[in-house]
């Protein structure tokens, strides 16, 4: 199973569509993603009211850095 992470461009589109009041399913069909991916992204970054693509991207980068083991 392969997947791709949301890009900053997709997050920016998500931000605009979310501000327009679109549902997660409508946003997902617009971006060509599964609706659960959109729901998880919004829930993961819900501390940021309203949703902000740039802050979400920064949080994503930090989560990726912290998930990599330090090594020997």
N, C-alpha and C positions, 0 to 999 in steps of 0.2 A: 504494500500500500504506500503510495507516494502522495505527498501533499506539499503545498507551498504556503509560506507565511504571507500574511497581508503586507503589501508594500505601502510606502508612505502615500503613493498616489491613490491606492484603494482606500486607505484610511481617510484621506482628504475628501474623496467622493462620499464615503460613509458619513463623515461629519456633515457635509452639505445636505445629504438626503435625510439624515436624522433631524437636522434643524428644520427641515421642511415638514416634519411630522410623518414621514413615511414609516410604514411598519418594517419589522425585521425581514419579513418574507419579501416585501417589495424591494427593499434595499438589496437583498441577496440575489433576486432575479436580475436586478439592474447590474450588479457586479459579476454575475456568473458564479456565485459562491453558494454554499449550502446555508440555509437559514440559521442553523445552529452555530455556524462560524460567526455570523454577525451577532447573534445573541450573546455568545461567549465574549466577544470583543467588547461589546457594550457593557456587559456585567463586570468584566475584568477591570474596566476603567471607569466604573460608575462613581468613583470618588471625585472625579473631575466633572463638575456640573457647570456648564454643559460639556458634552463630549468634545475633546480637542485632539485633533489628529497628531499634532506635533508632540504634545505631552505623551500621548499614547505610544508614539514611535520611540520616544526616549525611554519610557517604561519598558517597552519590549526589548530594547538594546540592553538595559540593565538586567532584566530577567535572564536574557541569553548569556550575559557575562557571568552571572552568579551560578548558572546551571553547569558550567564547565568545571570539571575537577581541577584542582591546583596542580596536580602532577607530582613528580618526585622532587 
